[in-house]
């Protein structure tokens, strides 16, 4: 019943204490002065409590402050009226009704009014429960719970995985589309490979003829060069037309195409310089070689695009064949120049010999990236009669160099032999180009099918995810909505709605079970409420039990359940009055557990509490229902024994001592406490010696002290104010112990 604000909770405890005092005063027929004093203190404290409470409500802007103040003023005016009614009442029923009204008011005030204020006090930082700051995780959970409804939270719980699936699907589709786009670019680029092969071939022929023309002093190759330029121009025109239809490609590839186009634009200028005889053979060879090299880099750049391994191998073999063909073309041009000039310079000879090594390297690369079946099929093209004639002519050139008879070799024959070899390589490169085109088209088709299949699968997965998430969402929201409607109908007094659906053993299942239990309880209450007299009896009994509970709370020890000192003194005073009036026997014993501090030190205070409870039950089980067992404090107990003389009390004390020595107190983890003992002091009422219960307790305490002095675990009986004795039976039992 705590509100959570320490000052308000303390006020409620004080109000409960004052109402208990009124209850005790009514129960014991106290004088009007006592009742008036308690009511006066209640009136003052109620005013102070209301003042503190209203100040806190203003501090946190409580919306129900005005209604709260109105109830406060109403009760403040009611207290004097209750006091007058109680003081003037001539029946116990009126007094009980007034006392019950005060208890009901306090309960309604705390539960019905102040509990509404508790949450706002907590949110405003006024609650003593705010001392421990919640963790960031708990703060985030609380914030989400306060900002988002249950439906939205469940919706987001389903939406977030769906968004993840959507993002993953988009990523997979994007990767597939990008790959498809790259392969489409590859297909477009491979479409110009044949044009590149034709153009490089024509430029290689033009280079050889142009170099031979310049080296022969413009005496040879003139007509052939003119015709070749026309074929080259036609090939250049076709190549440039194909470039204009080429879509957007990779930036590096686009840069290479622009560079190649720029070099092609210089071709006419080079031809004019050649015709004007202002250009050397070396310059001519350098330009054509640079232009052809730029063209050959285009297929190499396609390797940077995403493609299958078969296409990579085919393009690698194709570029190796282009380089091999270009190396043979440069060799043809150099040989033609050297034969026409009748000599090899050192640089030319070194370059000529290096070209032969290059061709072998390119041939190895070609063989590495082609299958054995392809090599066997293409062997006549790269290693057939044309290749043998070329190698034989190379040997003839080397022999002529040794004999210094290079001028006697026919440069036209050399040009024709090398041209035949290059033509064979051209056929081979064209076939490789067709393989690349076919492979690229097949890869595009395969990727298109995979893209469609991937899109279909992702669409199905996404649809199923959305459907399942929606169903799961509704499987939570709809039962909660139905339970909410059912609870609203229940609050309106309609008890007819019953759930027949089956739920899993989870929170929803427990909610429906709790609703059904609540509905049945209300139905039972409705049936009970039809019998008015029975209901009144039940309410009356409930009030009596509640009053008895408060009375018990005020008169018993909370740890053991024994009477407290105050209640013990009250009952003892009544018994002494009866003892004196009717001359009946009365005894008292004081009991103290021996070496109890060692129990606390060895086993802990929790174990000590268990020992005290067990000892109280031992005493309670050995006394009569008319005897009163009280805990005076710590391990010290007292027992009031009406209709009991000294000998009977001593015998009872001995039974309790023996029962205590046999007591075994189980503890947690399987351990236990045994070997307990108790020292007991006994005294009996004697007129002229005792005046009240305090005198008897002092005498019993002296006897208890002597029992401790004599070695503990014994019973000592006090004969009168100055003498004590240990009975023979008790002494022998003590010795045995």
C-alpha positions as CSV (number, residue, x, y, z in Angstrom):
1,X,0.0,0.0,0.0
2,X,3.0,2.3,-0.4
3,X,2.5,5.4,-2.4
4,X,6.2,5.7,-3.0
5,X,6.7,9.1,-1.4
6,X,8.4,8.5,2.0
7,X,6.8,11.5,3.8
8,X,3.3,10.4,2.7
9,X,3.9,6.8,3.6
10,X,5.1,7.8,7.0
11,X,2.0,9.9,7.5
12,X,-0.2,6.9,6.6
13,X,1.6,4.8,9.1
14,X,1.0,7.4,11.8
15,X,-2.6,7.6,10.9
16,X,-3.0,3.9,11.2
17,X,-1.3,4.0,14.6
18,X,-3.7,6.6,15.8
19,X,-6.7,4.7,14.5
20,X,-5.4,1.6,16.3
21,X,-5.1,3.6,19.5
22,X,-8.8,4.5,19.1
23,X,-9.6,0.9,18.5
24,X,-7.7,-0.2,21.7
25,X,-9.4,2.5,23.7
26,X,-12.8,1.4,22.5
27,X,-12.0,-2.3,23.1
28,X,-10.7,-1.7,26.7
29,X,-13.4,0.8,27.6
30,X,-11.0,3.6,28.2
31,X,-12.2,6.8,29.7
32,X,-13.6,9.7,27.7
33,X,-10.4,11.7,28.4
34,X,-8.2,9.1,26.7
35,X,-10.5,8.8,23.7
36,X,-10.7,12.6,23.4
37,X,-6.9,12.9,23.5
38,X,-6.4,10.4,20.8
39,X,-9.0,12.0,18.6
40,X,-7.4,15.4,19.2
41,X,-4.0,14.1,18.0
42,X,-5.7,12.4,15.0
43,X,-7.3,15.7,14.0
44,X,-4.0,17.6,14.2
45,X,-2.1,15.0,12.3
46,X,-4.8,14.6,9.6
47,X,-4.5,18.4,9.0
48,X,-0.7,18.2,8.8
49,X,-0.8,15.2,6.5
50,X,-3.3,16.9,4.2
51,X,-1.1,20.0,4.0
52,X,2.0,18.0,3.0
53,X,0.0,16.0,0.5
54,X,-1.6,19.0,-1.2
55,X,1.8,20.7,-1.4
56,X,3.3,17.7,-3.2
57,X,0.3,17.6,-5.6
58,X,0.8,21.2,-6.5
59,X,4.5,20.6,-7.0
60,X,3.8,17.9,-9.7
61,X,0.6,19.6,-11.1
62,X,-1.8,16.8,-10.1
63,X,-5.0,17.3,-12.2
64,X,-7.3,16.0,-9.5
65,X,-6.1,18.4,-6.9
66,X,-9.4,20.3,-6.4
67,X,-11.4,17.1,-5.9
68,X,-8.7,15.8,-3.5
69,X,-8.8,19.1,-1.5
70,X,-12.6,18.8,-1.3
71,X,-12.4,15.3,0.1
72,X,-9.7,16.4,2.6
73,X,-11.9,19.2,3.9
74,X,-14.9,16.9,4.1
75,X,-13.0,14.4,6.3
76,X,-11.4,17.1,8.4
77,X,-15.0,18.3,9.3
78,X,-16.1,14.7,9.9
79,X,-13.4,14.0,12.6
80,X,-15.0,16.2,15.4
81,X,-18.4,14.8,14.5
82,X,-17.1,11.3,14.9
83,X,-15.5,12.2,18.3
84,X,-18.8,13.6,19.6
85,X,-20.8,10.7,18.4
86,X,-18.3,8.2,20.0
87,X,-18.3,10.0,23.3
88,X,-22.0,10.2,23.4
89,X,-22.6,6.6,22.2
90,X,-24.2,4.2,24.7
91,X,-23.6,1.0,22.7
92,X,-20.6,-0.9,21.5
93,X,-22.1,-1.3,18.1
94,X,-21.9,2.5,17.5
95,X,-18.3,2.6,18.6
96,X,-17.5,-0.4,16.4
97,X,-19.1,1.3,13.4
98,X,-17.1,4.5,14.0
99,X,-13.9,2.6,14.4
100,X,-14.7,0.6,11.2
101,X,-15.5,3.9,9.4
102,X,-12.0,5.2,10.3
103,X,-10.3,2.1,9.0
104,X,-12.3,2.1,5.8
105,X,-11.6,5.8,5.2
106,X,-7.9,5.3,5.6
107,X,-7.9,2.3,3.2
108,X,-10.0,4.2,0.6
109,X,-7.8,7.3,1.1
110,X,-4.6,5.4,0.3
111,X,-5.9,3.0,-2.4
112,X,-8.6,5.1,-4.0
113,X,-7.1,8.5,-3.8
114,X,-3.4,8.6,-3.1
115,X,-2.6,5.6,-5.3
116,X,-3.8,7.8,-8.3
117,X,-1.1,10.3,-7.3
118,X,1.7,7.7,-7.0
119,X,2.5,7.5,-10.7
120,X,2.7,11.2,-11.2
121,X,4.9,11.6,-8.1
122,X,7.2,8.9,-9.6
123,X,7.3,10.7,-12.9
124,X,8.1,14.0,-11.2
125,X,11.0,12.5,-9.3
126,X,9.3,12.8,-5.9
127,X,9.2,9.1,-5.2
128,X,11.8,7.5,-3.1
129,X,11.8,4.6,-5.7
130,X,13.6,7.0,-8.0
131,X,16.9,6.8,-6.1
132,X,18.2,4.0,-8.4
133,X,18.5,5.2,-11.9
134,X,17.2,2.6,-14.4
135,X,19.6,1.2,-17.0
136,X,19.7,2.6,-20.5
137,X,18.0,-0.5,-21.8
138,X,15.2,-0.1,-19.3
139,X,14.9,3.6,-20.1
140,X,14.6,2.8,-23.8
141,X,12.0,0.1,-23.2
142,X,10.0,2.4,-21.0
143,X,10.2,5.2,-23.6
144,X,9.0,2.9,-26.4
145,X,6.2,1.7,-24.3
146,X,5.1,5.2,-23.5
147,X,5.3,6.5,-27.1
148,X,4.1,3.6,-29.2
149,X,0.9,1.6,-28.8
150,X,0.9,-2.1,-28.7
151,X,-0.4,-2.3,-32.3
152,X,2.3,-0.1,-33.6
153,X,5.0,-2.0,-31.7
154,X,3.8,-5.3,-33.1
155,X,3.5,-3.7,-36.6
156,X,7.1,-2.4,-36.4
157,X,8.2,-5.8,-35.1
158,X,6.9,-7.4,-38.3
159,X,7.9,-4.4,-40.5
160,X,11.6,-4.4,-39.6
161,X,12.2,-8.0,-40.8
162,X,10.2,-7.3,-43.9
163,X,12.3,-4.2,-44.6
164,X,15.4,-6.3,-44.1
165,X,14.1,-8.9,-46.6
166,X,13.3,-6.1,-49.0
167,X,16.7,-4.5,-48.7
168,X,18.4,-7.9,-49.1
169,X,16.2,-8.6,-52.2
170,X,17.0,-5.2,-53.6
171,X,20.7,-5.8,-53.0
172,X,20.6,-9.2,-54.7
173,X,18.6,-7.8,-57.6
174,X,21.0,-4.8,-57.9
175,X,24.0,-7.1,-58.0
176,X,22.3,-9.3,-60.6
177,X,21.3,-6.3,-62.7
178,X,24.8,-4.8,-62.4
179,X,26.3,-8.1,-63.5
180,X,23.9,-8.3,-66.4
181,X,24.7,-4.7,-67.3
182,X,28.4,-5.5,-67.4
183,X,27.9,-8.6,-69.6
184,X,25.7,-6.5,-71.9
185,X,28.6,-4.0,-72.1
186,X,30.9,-6.9,-72.8
187,X,28.6,-8.1,-75.6
188,X,28.5,-4.6,-77.2
189,X,32.3,-4.3,-76.9
190,X,33.0,-7.8,-78.3
191,X,30.9,-6.7,-81.3
192,X,33.7,-4.4,-82.4
193,X,36.4,-7.0,-81.9
194,X,36.0,-8.2,-85.5
195,X,36.3,-4.5,-86.6
196,X,39.4,-4.1,-84.5
197,X,40.9,-7.3,-86.0
198,X,40.2,-6.1,-89.6
199,X,41.4,-2.6,-88.9
200,X,44.7,-3.7,-87.3
201,X,45.2,-6.1,-90.1
202,X,44.8,-3.4,-92.7
203,X,47.0,-1.0,-90.8
204,X,49.7,-3.6,-90.5
205,X,49.7,-4.1,-94.2
206,X,49.7,-0.4,-94.8
207,X,52.6,0.0,-92.3
208,X,54.7,-2.7,-94.1
209,X,54.0,-1.2,-97.6
210,X,54.6,2.4,-96.4
211,X,57.9,1.4,-94.6
212,X,59.0,-0.5,-97.8
213,X,58.1,2.5,-99.9
214,X,60.2,4.9,-97.9
215,X,63.1,2.4,-97.4
216,X,63.3,1.6,-101.2
217,X,63.6,5.3,-102.0
218,X,60.0,5.4,-103.3
219,X,60.9,2.9,-106.0
220,X,58.8,-0.1,-104.8
221,X,55.4,-0.8,-103.2
222,X,53.8,2.5,-104.4
223,X,50.9,1.1,-106.3
224,X,50.2,-1.6,-103.6
225,X,50.3,1.2,-100.9
226,X,47.7,3.3,-102.8
227,X,45.3,0.4,-103.1
228,X,45.9,-0.6,-99.4
229,X,45.1,2.9,-98.2
230,X,41.7,2.7,-99.8
231,X,41.0,-0.7,-98.1
232,X,42.2,0.8,-94.8
233,X,40.0,3.9,-95.2
234,X,36.9,1.7,-95.7
235,X,37.8,-0.3,-92.6
236,X,38.3,2.9,-90.6
237,X,34.9,4.2,-91.7
238,X,33.2,1.0,-90.6
239,X,35.0,1.0,-87.3
240,X,34.1,4.6,-86.5
241,X,30.4,4.0,-87.5
242,X,30.4,1.0,-85.1
243,X,31.8,3.2,-82.3
244,X,29.0,5.8,-82.8
245,X,26.4,3.0,-82.1
246,X,28.2,1.7,-79.1
247,X,26.3,2.5,-75.8
248,X,27.9,3.8,-72.6
249,X,30.8,1.6,-71.5
250,X,33.3,1.3,-68.7
251,X,35.1,4.7,-68.2
252,X,38.6,3.1,-68.7
253,X,37.4,1.5,-71.9
254,X,35.8,4.7,-73.1
255,X,39.1,6.6,-72.5
256,X,41.0,4.0,-74.6
257,X,38.4,4.3,-77.4
258,X,38.8,8.1,-77.4
259,X,42.6,7.8,-77.5
260,X,42.4,5.4,-80.4
261,X,40.0,7.6,-82.3
262,X,42.4,10.6,-81.8
263,X,45.3,8.6,-83.2
264,X,43.2,7.5,-86.2
265,X,42.5,11.2,-86.9
266,X,46.3,11.7,-87.5
267,X,46.5,9.0,-90.2
268,X,45.8,11.3,-93.1
269,X,48.5,13.7,-91.9
270,X,51.0,10.9,-91.7
271,X,50.2,9.8,-95.2
272,X,50.7,13.3,-96.5
273,X,54.1,13.5,-94.9
274,X,55.0,10.1,-96.4
275,X,53.9,11.2,-99.8
276,X,55.9,14.4,-99.4
277,X,59.0,12.3,-98.5
278,X,59.3,14.3,-95.2
279,X,58.9,11.2,-93.1
280,X,61.4,8.6,-92.2
281,X,60.8,4.9,-92.2
282,X,61.4,4.7,-88.4
283,X,58.9,7.5,-87.8
284,X,56.4,5.8,-90.0
285,X,56.9,2.5,-88.2
286,X,56.6,4.1,-84.8
287,X,53.2,5.8,-85.6
288,X,51.6,2.7,-87.1
289,X,52.9,0.5,-84.2
290,X,51.5,3.0,-81.6
291,X,48.1,3.2,-83.4
292,X,47.9,-0.6,-83.6
293,X,48.9,-1.0,-80.0
294,X,46.2,1.4,-79.0
295,X,43.6,-0.7,-80.9
296,X,44.9,-3.9,-79.3
297,X,44.4,-2.5,-75.8
298,X,40.6,-2.3,-76.3
299,X,40.1,-6.1,-76.1
300,X,42.5,-6.2,-73.1
301,X,40.4,-3.6,-71.2
302,X,37.3,-5.8,-71.6
303,X,39.0,-8.2,-69.2
304,X,38.1,-5.7,-66.4
305,X,34.4,-6.3,-67.0
306,X,32.6,-9.0,-65.1
307,X,32.4,-12.2,-67.1
308,X,32.8,-16.0,-66.9
309,X,36.1,-17.8,-66.9
310,X,35.5,-19.2,-70.4
311,X,35.2,-15.7,-71.9
312,X,38.2,-14.6,-69.9
313,X,40.3,-17.4,-71.4
314,X,39.0,-16.7,-74.9
315,X,39.7,-12.9,-74.7
316,X,43.1,-13.6,-73.3
317,X,43.9,-16.0,-76.1
318,X,42.5,-13.5,-78.6
319,X,44.7,-10.6,-77.3
320,X,47.7,-12.9,-77.3
321,X,47.0,-13.7,-81.0
322,X,46.6,-10.0,-81.8
323,X,50.0,-9.3,-80.2
324,X,51.5,-12.2,-82.0
325,X,50.0,-10.9,-85.3
326,X,51.3,-7.4,-84.5
327,X,54.7,-8.7,-83.7
328,X,54.8,-10.5,-87.0
329,X,53.6,-7.3,-88.8
330,X,56.4,-5.2,-87.1
331,X,58.9,-8.0,-88.1
332,X,57.6,-7.7,-91.7
333,X,58.0,-4.0,-91.7
334,X,61.5,-4.1,-90.2
335,X,62.6,-6.8,-92.6
336,X,61.3,-5.0,-95.6
337,X,63.1,-1.8,-94.5
338,X,66.4,-3.6,-93.9
339,X,66.3,-5.5,-97.2
340,X,65.4,-2.3,-99.1
341,X,68.2,-0.4,-97.4
342,X,70.6,-3.3,-97.7
343,X,71.6,-3.3,-94.1
344,X,70.5,-3.8,-90.5
345,X,71.4,-1.2,-88.0
346,X,72.2,-2.4,-84.5
347,X,68.8,-1.2,-83.1
348,X,66.9,-2.7,-86.0
349,X,68.7,-6.0,-85.7
350,X,68.1,-6.1,-81.9
351,X,64.4,-5.3,-82.4
352,X,64.1,-7.8,-85.2
353,X,65.6,-10.6,-83.1
354,X,63.5,-9.6,-80.1
355,X,60.3,-9.8,-82.1
356,X,61.0,-13.5,-82.8
357,X,61.2,-14.1,-79.0
358,X,58.0,-12.1,-78.5
359,X,56.2,-14.3,-81.0
360,X,57.2,-17.4,-79.1
361,X,56.0,-15.9,-75.8
362,X,52.6,-14.9,-77.3
363,X,52.3,-18.3,-78.8
364,X,52.8,-19.9,-75.4
365,X,50.1,-17.6,-73.9
366,X,47.7,-18.6,-76.7
367,X,48.3,-22.3,-76.1
368,X,47.9,-21.8,-72.3
369,X,44.4,-20.3,-72.6
370,X,43.1,-22.7,-75.3
371,X,42.1,-26.3,-75.0
372,X,44.0,-29.2,-76.6
373,X,41.2,-29.7,-79.0
374,X,41.3,-26.1,-80.2
375,X,45.1,-26.2,-80.5
376,X,44.9,-29.3,-82.7
377,X,42.2,-27.7,-84.9
378,X,44.1,-24.4,-85.2
379,X,47.6,-25.8,-85.6
380,X,47.7,-25.3,-89.4
381,X,46.9,-21.7,-88.8
382,X,49.6,-20.8,-86.2
383,X,52.2,-23.4,-87.0
384,X,51.5,-24.5,-90.6
385,X,53.3,-24.1,-93.9
386,X,53.1,-20.3,-93.8
387,X,54.9,-20.3,-90.4
388,X,57.6,-22.7,-91.7
389,X,58.2,-20.5,-94.8
390,X,58.5,-17.4,-92.6
391,X,61.1,-19.2,-90.4
392,X,63.0,-20.3,-93.4
393,X,63.1,-16.8,-94.8
394,X,64.3,-15.5,-91.4
395,X,67.2,-18.0,-91.6
396,X,68.0,-16.8,-95.1
397,X,68.1,-13.2,-93.8
398,X,70.5,-14.2,-91.0
399,X,72.7,-16.0,-93.5
400,X,72.7,-13.0,-95.8
401,X,73.7,-10.8,-92.9
402,X,76.7,-13.0,-92.2
403,X,77.7,-13.0,-95.9
404,X,76.9,-9.3,-96.3
405,X,74.6,-10.1,-99.1
406,X,71.3,-8.7,-97.7
407,X,70.8,-6.4,-100.7
408,X,70.5,-9.5,-103.0
409,X,67.3,-10.7,-101.2
410,X,64.0,-9.6,-102.7
411,X,62.1,-7.4,-100.3
412,X,58.9,-8.1,-102.1
413,X,59.3,-11.9,-101.6
414,X,59.9,-11.3,-97.9
415,X,56.8,-9.1,-97.7
416,X,54.7,-11.8,-99.4
417,X,55.9,-14.6,-97.2
418,X,55.2,-12.6,-94.0
419,X,51.9,-11.5,-95.3
420,X,50.8,-15.1,-95.9
421,X,51.7,-15.9,-92.3
422,X,49.9,-12.9,-90.9
423,X,46.9,-13.8,-93.0
424,X,46.8,-17.2,-91.4
425,X,47.0,-15.5,-87.9
426,X,44.2,-13.2,-89.1
427,X,42.0,-16.2,-89.8
428,X,42.8,-17.6,-86.3
429,X,42.0,-14.3,-84.6
430,X,38.7,-14.0,-86.5
431,X,37.6,-17.4,-85.3
432,X,38.5,-16.5,-81.7
433,X,36.5,-13.3,-82.2
434,X,33.5,-15.4,-83.2
435,X,33.9,-17.6,-80.1
436,X,34.0,-14.5,-77.9
437,X,30.8,-13.1,-79.6
438,X,29.0,-16.5,-79.1
439,X,30.2,-16.8,-75.5
440,X,29.1,-13.3,-74.6
441,X,25.7,-13.8,-76.2
442,X,25.3,-17.1,-74.3
443,X,26.3,-15.5,-71.0
444,X,23.9,-12.6,-71.5
445,X,21.1,-15.1,-72.1
446,X,22.0,-17.2,-69.1
447,X,22.2,-14.1,-66.9
448,X,18.8,-12.9,-68.1
449,X,17.3,-16.2,-67.2
450,X,19.0,-16.2,-63.8
451,X,17.8,-12.6,-63.2
452,X,14.2,-13.5,-63.9
453,X,14.4,-16.6,-61.7
454,X,16.1,-14.6,-58.9
455,X,13.4,-11.8,-59.2
456,X,10.6,-14.4,-59.1
457,X,12.1,-16.2,-56.0
458,X,12.7,-13.0,-54.2
459,X,9.1,-11.9,-55.0
460,X,7.7,-15.1,-53.6
461,X,9.9,-14.9,-50.5
462,X,8.9,-11.3,-49.9
463,X,5.2,-12.1,-50.5
464,X,5.3,-15.0,-48.1
465,X,7.2,-12.9,-45.5
466,X,4.6,-10.1,-45.7
467,X,1.7,-12.6,-45.5
468,X,3.2,-14.5,-42.5
469,X,4.1,-11.2,-40.8
470,X,0.5,-9.9,-41.3
471,X,-1.0,-13.1,-40.0
472,X,1.3,-13.1,-36.9
473,X,0.5,-9.5,-36.3
474,X,-3.3,-10.1,-36.5
475,X,-2.9,-13.3,-34.3
476,X,-1.7,-11.0,-31.5
477,X,-3.7,-7.8,-32.2
478,X,-7.1,-9.4,-32.6
479,X,-7.0,-11.5,-29.4
480,X,-5.8,-8.5,-27.5
481,X,-8.7,-6.4,-28.9
482,X,-11.2,-9.1,-28.0
483,X,-9.8,-9.3,-24.5
484,X,-10.0,-5.5,-24.2
485,X,-13.6,-5.5,-25.4
486,X,-14.4,-8.3,-23.0
487,X,-12.8,-6.5,-20.1
488,X,-14.8,-3.4,-21.0
489,X,-18.0,-5.4,-21.0
490,X,-17.0,-6.9,-17.7
491,X,-16.5,-3.5,-16.2
492,X,-20.0,-2.6,-17.4
493,X,-21.5,-5.5,-15.5
494,X,-22.0,-7.9,-18.5
495,X,-20.7,-11.3,-17.6
496,X,-22.0,-13.3,-20.6
497,X,-18.9,-13.1,-22.9
498,X,-16.9,-16.3,-22.7
499,X,-13.8,-17.3,-24.8
500,X,-14.1,-20.6,-26.6
501,X,-10.9,-20.3,-28.7
502,X,-7.8,-22.1,-27.7
503,X,-4.6,-20.2,-27.1
504,X,-1.0,-21.3,-26.6
505,X,0.4,-21.4,-23.1
506,X,1.8,-17.9,-23.4
507,X,0.8,-14.4,-22.2
508,X,-2.4,-14.3,-24.3
509,X,-3.4,-17.6,-23.0
510,X,-2.8,-16.5,-19.4
511,X,-4.7,-13.2,-20.1
512,X,-7.8,-15.1,-21.3
513,X,-7.5,-17.5,-18.3
514,X,-7.2,-14.6,-16.0
515,X,-10.3,-13.0,-17.6
516,X,-12.3,-16.2,-17.3
517,X,-11.3,-16.5,-13.6
518,X,-12.2,-12.8,-13.1
519,X,-15.6,-13.4,-14.9
520,X,-16.4,-16.4,-12.8
521,X,-15.4,-14.6,-9.6
522,X,-17.7,-11.8,-10.5
523,X,-20.5,-14.2,-11.3
524,X,-20.1,-15.8,-7.9
525,X,-20.1,-12.4,-6.3
526,X,-23.3,-11.5,-8.3
527,X,-25.0,-14.6,-7.1
528,X,-23.9,-14.0,-3.5
529,X,-25.1,-10.4,-3.7
530,X,-28.7,-11.6,-4.3
531,X,-28.9,-12.8,-0.7
532,X,-28.8,-9.5,1.2
533,X,-28.7,-10.9,4.8
534,X,-26.0,-13.3,3.9
535,X,-24.0,-10.5,2.4
536,X,-24.4,-8.3,5.5
537,X,-23.2,-11.2,7.7
538,X,-20.2,-11.7,5.4
539,X,-19.4,-8.0,5.5
540,X,-19.8,-7.9,9.3
541,X,-17.5,-10.9,9.7
542,X,-15.0,-9.4,7.4
543,X,-15.0,-6.2,9.5
544,X,-14.6,-8.2,12.7
545,X,-11.7,-10.2,11.2
546,X,-10.1,-7.0,9.9
547,X,-10.4,-5.4,13.3
548,X,-9.0,-8.5,14.9
549,X,-6.1,-8.5,12.4
550,X,-5.3,-4.9,13.3
551,X,-5.6,-5.8,17.0
552,X,-3.3,-8.8,16.5
553,X,-0.8,-6.6,14.6
554,X,-0.7,-4.2,17.5
555,X,-0.4,-6.9,20.2
556,X,1.9,-9.6,18.8
557,X,5.6,-9.9,18.1
558,X,6.1,-9.8,14.3
559,X,9.0,-12.3,14.3
560,X,7.6,-15.2,16.4
561,X,3.9,-14.5,16.7
562,X,4.1,-14.3,20.5
563,X,2.5,-11.6,22.5
564,X,4.5,-8.4,22.8
565,X,5.4,-6.9,26.2
566,X,2.5,-4.4,26.2
567,X,-0.2,-7.0,25.5
568,X,1.4,-9.4,28.0
569,X,1.3,-6.7,30.7
570,X,-2.3,-6.0,30.0
571,X,-3.4,-9.6,30.3
572,X,-1.2,-10.2,33.3
573,X,-2.8,-7.2,35.1
574,X,-6.3,-8.7,34.4
575,X,-5.1,-12.1,35.8
576,X,-3.6,-10.5,38.9
577,X,-7.0,-8.8,39.5
578,X,-8.8,-12.1,39.2
579,X,-6.1,-13.9,41.3
580,X,-6.6,-11.3,44.1
581,X,-10.4,-11.2,43.9
582,X,-10.9,-15.0,43.9
583,X,-7.7,-16.1,45.7
584,X,-6.6,-18.2,42.8
585,X,-3.0,-19.4,42.0
586,X,-0.9,-17.6,39.4
587,X,2.6,-18.2,38.2
588,X,5.1,-16.6,35.8
589,X,8.2,-18.0,34.3
590,X,11.1,-16.1,32.6
591,X,12.9,-18.0,29.8
592,X,16.2,-17.1,28.2
593,X,18.0,-19.2,25.5
594,X,21.5,-20.0,26.5
595,X,24.4,-18.7,24.5
596,X,22.1,-17.4,21.8
597,X,24.7,-14.9,20.7
598,X,26.9,-17.8,19.5
599,X,24.1,-19.0,17.3
600,X,23.9,-15.5,15.6
601,X,27.7,-15.4,15.3
602,X,28.0,-18.9,13.9
603,X,25.0,-19.2,11.7
604,X,23.9,-15.6,11.1
605,X,20.9,-13.6,12.3
606,X,18.5,-15.3,9.8
607,X,19.3,-18.6,11.5
608,X,18.9,-16.9,14.9
609,X,15.4,-15.8,13.8
610,X,14.5,-19.4,12.9
611,X,15.7,-20.5,16.3
612,X,13.5,-17.9,18.1
613,X,10.5,-19.0,16.1
614,X,11.1,-22.7,16.8
615,X,11.6,-22.0,20.5
616,X,8.3,-20.0,20.6
617,X,6.5,-22.9,19.0
618,X,8.0,-25.3,21.5
619,X,6.7,-23.2,24.4
620,X,3.3,-22.8,22.7
621,X,3.0,-26.5,22.2
622,X,3.7,-27.3,25.8
623,X,1.4,-24.8,27.5
624,X,-2.4,-24.7,27.8
625,X,-4.6,-22.5,25.7
626,X,-5.2,-20.2,28.7
627,X,-1.5,-19.7,29.2
628,X,0.1,-16.7,27.5
629,X,3.6,-16.8,25.9
630,X,5.2,-13.4,25.3
631,X,8.5,-12.3,23.8
632,X,9.9,-9.6,26.0
633,X,12.9,-8.8,23.8
634,X,15.8,-10.5,22.1
635,X,16.0,-14.2,23.2
636,X,14.0,-13.5,26.4
637,X,10.5,-14.9,26.8
638,X,7.9,-14.9,29.6
639,X,4.9,-17.2,30.2
640,X,1.9,-16.2,32.2
641,X,0.3,-19.3,33.9
642,X,-3.2,-18.7,35.3
643,X,-4.6,-21.3,37.8
644,X,-1.1,-22.7,38.2
645,X,0.9,-23.0,41.5
646,X,4.6,-23.0,42.0
647,X,5.0,-26.8,41.7
648,X,2.9,-27.1,38.6
649,X,4.8,-24.2,37.0
650,X,8.2,-25.8,37.9
651,X,7.1,-29.1,36.3
652,X,5.9,-27.3,33.1
653,X,9.2,-25.4,33.0
654,X,11.1,-28.6,33.2
655,X,9.1,-30.1,30.3
656,X,9.9,-27.0,28.2
657,X,13.6,-27.2,29.2
658,X,13.8,-30.9,28.0
659,X,11.8,-30.1,24.8
660,X,14.2,-27.3,24.1
661,X,17.3,-29.5,24.6
662,X,15.7,-32.0,22.1
663,X,14.9,-29.2,19.6
664,X,16.5,-29.5,16.1
665,X,16.2,-26.4,13.9
666,X,16.6,-27.1,10.1
667,X,18.4,-24.5,8.0
668,X,18.8,-23.9,4.3
669,X,21.2,-26.1,2.3
670,X,20.5,-29.1,4.5
671,X,22.3,-27.8,7.7
672,X,20.7,-27.7,11.1
673,X,21.1,-26.3,14.7
674,X,20.9,-28.7,17.7
675,X,22.2,-28.7,21.3
676,X,20.1,-25.8,22.3
677,X,19.3,-25.1,25.9
678,X,17.3,-22.7,28.0
679,X,17.5,-21.3,31.5
680,X,14.2,-20.7,33.3
681,X,13.2,-18.7,36.3
682,X,9.9,-19.5,38.0
683,X,7.9,-17.5,40.5
684,X,4.3,-17.7,41.9
685,X,2.0,-14.9,43.2
686,X,2.1,-14.2,46.9
687,X,0.0,-11.5,48.6
688,X,2.1,-9.0,50.5
689,X,5.2,-9.7,48.4
690,X,4.1,-8.7,44.9
691,X,2.1,-5.6,43.9
692,X,1.9,-6.0,40.1
693,X,3.3,-8.0,37.2
694,X,6.5,-6.1,37.1
695,X,7.4,-7.4,40.6
696,X,6.7,-10.9,39.5
697,X,8.9,-10.5,36.4
698,X,11.7,-9.1,38.5
699,X,11.6,-12.0,40.9
700,X,11.4,-14.5,38.0
701,X,14.3,-12.7,36.3
702,X,16.4,-13.1,39.5
703,X,15.7,-16.8,39.5
704,X,16.7,-16.9,35.8
705,X,19.9,-15.1,36.7
706,X,20.7,-17.7,39.3
707,X,20.0,-20.5,36.7
708,X,22.6,-18.8,34.5
709,X,25.1,-18.6,37.3
710,X,24.6,-22.3,38.2
711,X,25.7,-23.4,34.7
712,X,22.6,-22.7,32.5
713,X,20.2,-25.4,31.1
714,X,18.2,-25.6,34.4
715,X,15.1,-24.4,36.1
716,X,15.3,-22.2,39.3
717,X,12.2,-21.6,41.3
718,X,11.9,-18.5,43.6
719,X,10.3,-19.2,47.0
720,X,9.8,-15.5,48.0
721,X,11.6,-12.2,47.5
722,X,14.9,-13.3,49.1
723,X,15.1,-17.1,48.6
724,X,15.2,-19.4,45.6
725,X,15.4,-23.2,45.4
726,X,16.1,-25.8,42.8
727,X,13.7,-28.7,43.1
728,X,15.3,-32.2,43.4
729,X,13.8,-33.4,40.2
730,X,14.9,-30.3,38.4
731,X,18.4,-30.5,39.9
732,X,18.8,-34.2,38.8
733,X,17.5,-33.4,35.3
734,X,19.8,-30.5,35.1
735,X,22.8,-32.7,36.1
736,X,21.9,-35.3,33.4
737,X,21.7,-32.5,30.8
